């Protein structure tokens, strides 16, 4: 293993993790008013209604696939009866569909941003850098899914990349696992590290403020205002009214 591999896959992940955590806390404490996606829906909503769900739901599926592939050990899926062939077919098909959906939605969002003058002027230099890195990450991920897992045959990344990723959080890094991975997987992982280092300082932080609580909020009760109970249209009664 070369010193470059040691730095890239043994040291850099911890640097990025520190920047990600400390940068996110700093951003939240010092820039709460900037903690937003800076919505541009008022300028143009027709394309946004199609592109935004396509991108976000596709990205959500991509993230779910990464959680299953990187965090769930191979032995666990085998224990519940999932064969390697079945896992490969599902990951190939679902990964391809999710990647295409996310990239298509992202392409539409970029086309809208370049086409609409008001939206384009609201795009900062930092946004352009993050969009470029995000596009490269998604394209590299789709390439590894279709080429390494499809055209060239299945590459079992759960034997190398998965353990390398988990061992980082266990404070027991094994950079040699990534050193022997295919180049396009290294490219995808390296670009992802760059993206996570930029994350706290970009509009991507709005992902941590997704309105998940909407799924668990109580129902809104609507009461009828017809008849003699119509507020403002009935004579006031003397004394206390029954609740």
CORLIN-V581679 format. One record per pair of residues at least 12 apart in sequence whose C-alpha atoms are under 8 Angstrom apart, sorted by the first residue. I is the first residue (numbers start at 1). J is the second residue. D is the distance in whole Angstrom. If there is no record, write none. Layout:
<<I:J:D> <I:J:D>>
This chain:
<<1:176:6> <1:179:7> <5:175:7> <5:176:7> <5:178:8> <5:179:6> <6:175:6> <6:176:8> <8:175:8> <8:190:8> <9:174:8> <9:175:5> <9:178:7> <9:179:8> <10:173:6> <10:174:7> <10:175:5> <13:168:8> <13:193:7> <14:168:8> <16:193:6> <16:194:8> <16:196:7> <16:197:5> <17:196:8> <17:197:8> <19:197:6> <20:196:6> <20:197:6> <20:198:8> <20:199:7> <20:200:6> <23:200:5> <23:201:7> <24:200:5> <24:201:8> <24:205:8> <27:200:7> <27:201:7> <35:203:7> <35:205:7> <35:206:6> <36:203:6> <36:205:7> <36:206:5> <37:203:5> <37:204:7> <37:205:8> <37:206:6> <38:203:8> <40:119:6> <43:116:8> <43:118:7> <43:119:7> <44:116:8> <47:108:7> <47:109:8> <47:112:7> <48:109:7> <48:112:8> <50:105:8> <51:104:8> <51:105:4> <51:106:7> <51:108:6> <51:109:6> <52:105:6> <52:106:8> <52:109:7> <53:105:8> <54:101:6> <54:102:6> <54:104:7> <54:105:5> <55:101:6> <55:102:4> <55:103:7> <55:104:7> <55:105:4> <55:106:6> <56:102:7> <56:105:8> <57:101:8> <57:102:7> <58:97:8> <58:98:5> <58:99:7> <58:100:8> <58:101:5> <58:102:4> <59:98:7> <59:99:7> <59:101:8> <59:102:5> <61:95:8> <61:98:6> <62:95:7> <62:98:6> <62:99:7> <65:91:7> <65:95:7> <69:158:7> <69:162:7> <70:158:7> <70:161:7> <70:162:4> <70:163:7> <70:165:7> <70:166:7> <71:162:7> <71:165:8> <71:166:6> <73:158:7> <73:162:7> <73:163:8> <74:158:6> <74:159:8> <88:149:8> <88:154:7> <92:145:6> <92:146:7> <92:149:7> <92:150:7> <95:142:8> <95:145:7> <96:142:7> <96:145:7> <96:146:7> <99:138:7> <99:141:8> <99:142:6> <100:142:8> <102:138:8> <103:135:8> <103:138:7> <103:139:8> <106:135:8> <126:202:7> <127:202:7> <127:203:8> <130:195:7> <130:198:7> <130:202:7> <133:191:7> <133:194:8> <133:195:6> <134:195:7> <136:191:7> <137:188:6> <137:191:6> <137:192:6> <140:184:7> <140:185:8> <140:187:7> <140:188:5> <141:185:8> <141:188:6> <143:184:8> <144:184:6> <144:185:6> <157:181:8> <160:177:5> <160:178:6> <160:181:7> <161:177:7> <161:178:6> <161:181:7> <163:177:8> <164:177:6> <164:178:7>>
